[in-house]
Amino acid sequence: MLRLLSLLQTHRYWPGGELAERLEVSPRTLRRDVDRLRDLGYQVDASRGVAGGYQLRAGGSMAPLLLEDEEAVAVAVALRGAAGTSVSVGGGTDWALQALTKVVGLMPPRLRRQMEAVGSQTDTPAPWAGVPVLDAGVLGTLAQACRDHEPVRFDYAARDAEPTRRWVEPHRLVALGRRWYLVAYDRDRQDWRTFRVDRVSAPEPTGQRFRPRELPGGDAVGFVQNGIHRSLVRHHVRVRVAAEPERVRAVVGRWGEVTPSARDGGCLLEMEVDSLGWPLMVLGEVGAEFTVESPPELAEAVGEVAARFGRAAG
């Protein structure tokens, strides 16, 4: 098949007998292989009769692109990720974007639709840090369901929980960091949910259609980011610090909120963290007196650290 396609891509007219002899196959096998190329989306013209032969229509000069569905989606994911980084070489040409355009143009229509669905139904707030490990077939199915407004059922393995069967109205795909997320309306729970695509398996489109709902906030990327933030934050820290606000801000940066206190010249430091180690380091770096208002776990951690340092000091 590859040899046949390579010969046809010279765009010359090949008499059937000469082409079969070149490939060392029978005329019947040649006709069957040409039909297989057509099934893959390559347009091969044929003329019958004694002088009959074959010719590939103009439009493709690349090496053969005989890809399975999952491979085609993987190509789209990789090239789209590279295009997102705006890699250029001389003259400002975005080679990844140019390559993606060519590859999509050369794909058979069926695979092209799936690749374009991945691109059109994915929001990427920043250049990808790398392609995550996930099932390209699952990704392609979800992308097409988003585009076509088609409900889909799938198995979902949430963290520390048994897999459950979900029935959702898919809205958008979001590529954030090294992970992909599906934003969808969960019909069983009657609420919006975010699903990690690498935890989705056995997706089954229903063949139905739904009327798109309005996503709260209207921004799929923001919806995913807020969900991640809520899942990570376990402690709301409030500490009164006997230091100038500027001094505390210089240490905590954008990771905390510093509010001046008019009564004592100090400030209130507020942080949302998943670990108490970070506020402990901030308070140690500020080097000022402070009072923990919340949470109680932080006050306990301060006591443990003070005792440990006291023992080390002798």
C-alpha positions as CSV (number, residue, x, y, z in Angstrom):
1,M,0.0,0.0,0.0
2,L,2.8,2.5,0.9
3,R,4.7,1.6,-2.3
4,L,1.6,2.1,-4.4
5,L,0.8,5.5,-2.8
6,S,4.4,6.6,-3.2
7,L,4.3,5.8,-6.9
8,L,1.0,7.5,-7.4
9,Q,2.2,10.6,-5.6
10,T,4.5,11.3,-8.5
11,H,1.3,12.4,-10.2
12,R,2.1,10.7,-13.4
13,Y,-0.3,8.5,-15.2
14,W,0.4,4.8,-14.5
15,P,-0.9,2.2,-17.0
16,G,-2.4,-0.6,-14.9
17,G,-0.2,-3.3,-16.3
18,E,3.0,-1.3,-15.7
19,L,1.9,-0.4,-12.2
20,A,1.1,-4.0,-11.3
21,E,4.4,-5.2,-12.7
22,R,6.3,-2.5,-10.7
23,L,4.6,-3.6,-7.5
24,E,4.8,-7.3,-8.4
25,V,1.1,-7.9,-7.8
26,S,-1.8,-9.1,-9.9
27,P,-4.2,-6.6,-11.6
28,R,-6.9,-7.8,-9.2
29,T,-4.7,-7.1,-6.2
30,L,-3.9,-3.7,-7.7
31,R,-7.6,-2.8,-8.1
32,R,-8.3,-3.9,-4.5
33,D,-5.4,-1.8,-3.1
34,V,-6.6,1.3,-5.1
35,D,-10.1,0.8,-3.6
36,R,-8.5,0.7,-0.1
37,L,-6.8,4.0,-0.9
38,R,-10.1,5.5,-1.9
39,D,-11.7,4.2,1.4
40,L,-8.9,6.1,3.2
41,G,-9.9,9.3,1.4
42,Y,-7.3,9.5,-1.3
43,Q,-8.8,10.4,-4.7
44,V,-7.4,8.0,-7.3
45,D,-8.8,8.4,-10.9
46,A,-9.0,5.3,-13.0
47,S,-9.6,4.7,-16.8
48,R,-10.8,1.4,-18.1
49,G,-9.8,-0.5,-21.2
50,V,-6.7,-2.0,-22.6
51,A,-4.7,1.2,-22.0
52,G,-6.4,1.8,-18.7
53,G,-4.5,3.0,-15.7
54,Y,-4.5,5.1,-12.5
55,Q,-3.5,8.6,-11.4
56,L,-3.7,10.4,-8.0
57,R,-5.4,13.7,-8.2
58,A,-3.2,16.8,-7.5
59,G,-3.2,18.2,-4.0
60,G,-0.8,16.1,-1.9
61,S,3.0,16.1,-2.0
62,M,3.7,14.9,1.6
63,A,4.6,11.4,2.6
64,P,1.7,9.1,3.1
65,L,-0.5,9.9,6.1
66,L,-2.0,6.5,6.9
67,L,-3.2,7.1,10.5
68,E,-5.6,5.4,12.8
69,D,-8.3,7.7,14.4
70,E,-6.4,7.8,17.7
71,E,-3.1,8.6,15.9
72,A,-4.7,11.5,13.9
73,V,-6.0,13.0,17.1
74,A,-2.6,12.7,18.7
75,V,-1.0,14.5,15.8
76,A,-3.6,17.3,16.2
77,V,-2.9,17.5,20.0
78,A,0.8,17.6,19.6
79,L,0.9,20.2,16.8
80,R,-1.8,22.4,18.5
81,G,0.3,22.4,21.6
82,A,3.4,23.3,19.7
83,A,1.5,26.1,17.8
84,G,0.4,27.4,21.2
85,T,4.0,28.2,22.1
86,S,4.4,30.3,19.0
87,V,7.7,28.7,18.0
88,S,9.3,30.6,15.1
89,V,12.4,30.3,13.1
90,G,13.7,33.2,11.0
91,G,11.2,35.6,9.5
92,G,8.6,35.1,12.2
93,T,7.1,31.9,10.6
94,D,5.1,29.8,13.1
95,W,6.2,26.4,11.7
96,A,4.1,24.4,14.1
97,L,0.9,26.3,13.1
98,Q,1.9,26.0,9.4
99,A,2.5,22.2,9.8
100,L,-0.9,21.8,11.6
101,T,-2.7,23.5,8.7
102,K,-1.0,21.3,6.1
103,V,-1.6,18.1,8.0
104,V,-5.3,18.9,8.6
105,G,-5.6,19.7,4.8
106,L,-4.2,16.3,3.8
107,M,-6.3,14.2,6.2
108,P,-9.3,12.3,4.8
109,P,-12.5,14.1,5.6
110,R,-13.6,11.8,8.4
111,L,-10.3,12.2,10.4
112,R,-10.1,15.9,9.5
113,R,-13.5,16.5,11.2
114,Q,-12.2,14.8,14.4
115,M,-9.0,16.8,14.4
116,E,-10.8,20.0,13.8
117,A,-13.2,19.2,16.7
118,V,-10.2,18.9,19.1
119,G,-8.9,22.3,18.0
120,S,-12.3,24.2,17.9
121,Q,-13.6,22.8,21.2
122,T,-10.5,23.3,23.4
123,D,-9.7,26.4,25.4
124,T,-6.0,27.0,26.2
125,P,-5.3,29.9,28.5
126,A,-1.5,29.7,28.1
127,P,1.1,27.7,26.1
128,W,1.0,24.0,27.0
129,A,3.7,22.8,29.4
130,G,3.5,19.4,27.6
131,V,1.1,16.9,26.2
132,P,-0.6,15.0,29.0
133,V,-1.0,11.2,29.0
134,L,-4.5,10.4,27.9
135,D,-6.6,8.4,25.5
136,A,-6.7,10.2,22.1
137,G,-9.9,8.3,21.2
138,V,-11.6,9.5,24.4
139,L,-10.4,13.1,23.6
140,G,-11.7,13.0,20.1
141,T,-15.1,11.6,21.1
142,L,-15.6,14.3,23.7
143,A,-14.5,17.1,21.3
144,Q,-17.0,16.0,18.7
145,A,-19.7,15.7,21.4
146,C,-19.0,19.3,22.5
147,R,-19.1,20.6,18.9
148,D,-22.3,18.7,18.0
149,H,-24.2,19.3,21.2
150,E,-24.6,15.6,21.8
151,P,-25.1,14.1,25.2
152,V,-22.5,11.5,26.1
153,R,-22.2,8.7,28.8
154,F,-18.9,7.6,30.2
155,D,-17.2,6.0,33.2
156,Y,-15.5,8.4,35.5
157,A,-13.0,7.5,38.2
158,A,-12.9,10.4,40.7
159,R,-10.1,10.7,43.1
160,D,-10.3,8.1,45.9
161,A,-13.7,6.9,44.7
162,E,-15.1,4.0,42.8
163,P,-15.8,4.6,39.0
164,T,-19.3,5.9,38.3
165,R,-21.3,6.1,35.1
166,R,-22.0,9.7,34.1
167,W,-24.5,11.2,31.7
168,V,-23.6,14.7,30.7
169,E,-24.1,17.6,28.2
170,P,-20.5,18.4,27.2
171,H,-19.7,22.1,26.9
172,R,-15.9,22.7,26.3
173,L,-12.5,21.1,26.7
174,V,-9.9,23.0,28.6
175,A,-6.1,22.3,28.4
176,L,-4.6,23.7,31.6
177,G,-1.0,23.0,32.5
178,R,-0.4,19.3,31.7
179,R,-4.0,18.2,32.1
180,W,-7.2,18.3,30.0
181,Y,-10.6,18.9,31.5
182,L,-14.2,18.6,30.3
183,V,-16.7,21.2,31.4
184,A,-20.1,19.7,31.2
185,Y,-23.6,19.8,32.7
186,D,-24.2,16.6,34.7
187,R,-27.8,15.5,34.0
188,D,-28.0,13.1,36.9
189,R,-26.7,15.7,39.5
190,Q,-28.4,18.6,37.7
191,D,-25.4,20.8,38.0
192,W,-22.2,21.9,36.2
193,R,-19.1,19.7,36.7
194,T,-15.5,19.5,35.7
195,F,-14.1,16.1,34.7
196,R,-10.4,15.3,34.2
197,V,-10.2,13.7,30.7
198,D,-7.5,11.2,31.8
199,R,-10.0,9.8,34.3
200,V,-12.7,9.3,31.6
201,S,-13.2,6.0,29.9
202,A,-15.7,4.2,27.6
203,P,-17.4,7.4,26.3
204,E,-20.6,6.7,24.3
205,P,-22.4,9.4,22.4
206,T,-26.1,9.0,22.6
207,G,-27.0,10.2,19.0
208,Q,-29.3,12.8,20.5
209,R,-29.0,16.6,20.6
210,F,-29.4,19.1,23.4
211,R,-29.9,22.8,23.6
212,P,-26.7,24.4,25.1
213,R,-27.1,25.8,28.6
214,E,-25.4,29.0,29.8
215,L,-22.3,28.2,31.8
216,P,-22.1,30.1,35.1
217,G,-19.6,33.0,34.5
218,G,-19.5,32.2,30.8
219,D,-15.8,31.3,30.9
220,A,-14.8,27.6,30.7
221,V,-11.2,28.3,31.7
222,G,-12.2,30.4,34.7
223,F,-14.7,27.7,35.7
224,V,-12.0,25.0,35.7
225,Q,-9.5,27.2,37.5
226,N,-12.0,28.1,40.3
227,G,-12.8,24.4,40.7
228,I,-9.1,23.5,41.0
229,H,-8.6,26.3,43.5
230,R,-11.5,25.2,45.7
231,S,-10.2,21.6,45.7
232,L,-6.7,22.7,46.8
233,V,-7.5,25.3,49.4
234,R,-7.9,23.7,52.8
235,H,-7.0,26.6,55.2
236,H,-8.0,30.2,55.3
237,V,-5.2,31.9,57.3
238,R,-5.7,35.2,59.2
239,V,-2.7,36.6,61.1
240,R,-2.2,40.0,62.8
241,V,1.3,41.1,62.1
242,A,3.1,43.9,64.0
243,A,4.9,45.2,60.9
244,E,4.3,47.7,58.1
245,P,2.1,46.4,55.3
246,E,4.8,47.1,52.7
247,R,7.2,44.9,54.6
248,V,4.8,42.0,54.7
249,R,3.8,42.5,51.1
250,A,7.4,42.3,50.0
251,V,7.6,38.8,51.5
252,V,4.2,37.3,50.7
253,G,3.9,38.8,47.2
254,R,0.8,37.8,45.3
255,W,0.1,34.8,47.5
256,G,-1.6,36.7,50.2
257,E,-3.8,39.7,51.0
258,V,-2.3,42.4,53.3
259,T,-4.7,45.0,54.9
260,P,-3.3,47.9,56.9
261,S,-4.5,48.2,60.5
262,A,-5.1,51.8,61.6
263,R,-5.2,51.1,65.3
264,D,-1.7,49.7,65.8
265,G,0.2,50.5,62.6
266,G,0.4,46.8,61.8
267,C,-1.6,44.8,59.3
268,L,-3.8,41.8,58.7
269,L,-2.3,39.0,56.6
270,E,-4.8,36.6,54.9
271,M,-3.9,33.6,52.8
272,E,-5.7,30.6,51.3
273,V,-3.4,27.6,51.4
274,D,-3.4,23.8,51.2
275,S,-0.4,23.5,53.5
276,L,0.5,25.5,56.6
277,G,4.2,25.3,55.8
278,W,4.0,28.3,53.5
279,P,2.5,30.8,56.0
280,L,5.0,29.6,58.6
281,M,7.9,30.4,56.2
282,V,6.3,33.8,55.4
283,L,6.0,34.7,59.1
284,G,9.5,33.6,59.8
285,E,10.8,35.7,56.9
286,V,8.9,38.8,58.0
287,G,10.6,38.6,61.4
288,A,7.9,40.5,63.4
289,E,5.6,39.8,66.3
290,F,2.3,38.3,65.2
291,T,-1.0,36.8,66.5
292,V,-2.7,33.9,64.8
293,E,-6.5,34.4,64.5
294,S,-7.2,31.3,62.4
295,P,-7.0,28.5,61.8
296,P,-6.3,26.8,65.1
297,E,-4.0,24.3,63.3
298,L,-1.7,27.2,62.4
299,A,-1.4,28.2,66.0
300,E,-0.5,24.6,66.9
301,A,2.1,24.4,64.1
302,V,3.7,27.7,65.4
303,G,3.9,26.2,68.9
304,E,5.5,23.0,67.6
305,V,8.1,24.9,65.5
306,A,8.9,27.2,68.5
307,A,9.5,24.3,70.7
308,R,11.7,22.6,68.1
309,F,13.7,25.7,67.6
310,G,14.0,26.2,71.3
311,R,15.4,22.7,71.8
312,A,17.9,23.3,69.0
313,A,19.0,26.6,70.7
314,G,19.7,24.7,73.9
